[in-house]
Amino acid sequence: MNRQLAILCTVGILATATPASAHSPIMGIGGVFGGILHALLIPEHGMSVLALGLVLGQQPWIQRRIGLLIFITAMTCGLVASAFALGETLAADVLLVATGVLGLLIAAAWAPPPLGWTLAALAGLAAALDSRPEVASNEEAFRMLIGSGLGAAAAVAAVSALSFRLRGKAQLIVSRVLGSWIAAIAILVLSLRIVTQMTVG
């Protein structure tokens, strides 16, 4: 009897669920500040920013700066494309792949600059293409996209600078564990998305 009641309750809850919109603005917060929060609070975006910052933090200052510039350039190109409502297509999936690879590099404590730069470009472009908010006016969307770019660039710069300065043995262990978690989460979420797309069609 308890099992039937649990199944009935579960079906009832699922029947009343409404679709979630990952890119709707946070209630009462729009404009540039809403875009900054969007860049940090959407799980795929926040993980990619953290992972890229940790990878760039393993590199010397000049290589780290080049990687940051590549990320900002790619993100700017993607934000311009998003502003003109070009389709996001597979941007979220590409972002998860880039985040997973970045997590693996952190876990391995191995980040050759050319690979880091390639992943910075990929993550910046994919995050930007996946950032268009669902708002009524184009002006509000533009302001939120500007905020998303500023928030992501500032977060990557801050995480990379902090991880570069904290490079003791304990911090290396913590970052490697964090990298393995990031990779595992990205792989699991990507697998779930692929299975869902194959099932739904």
Buried (B, 14 or more C-beta within 10 A) or exposed (E): EEEEEEEEEEEEEEEEEEEEEEBEBEEEBBBBBBBBBBBBEBEBBBBBBBBBBBBBBBBEEEBBBBBBEBBBBBBBBBBEBBBEEEEBEBBBBBBBBBBBBBBBBBBEEEBEBEBBBBBBBBBBBBBBBBBBBEBEEEEBBBBBBBBBBBBBBBBBBEBBBEBBEEEEEEBBEEBBEBBBBBBBBBBEBBEEBEEEEEEEE
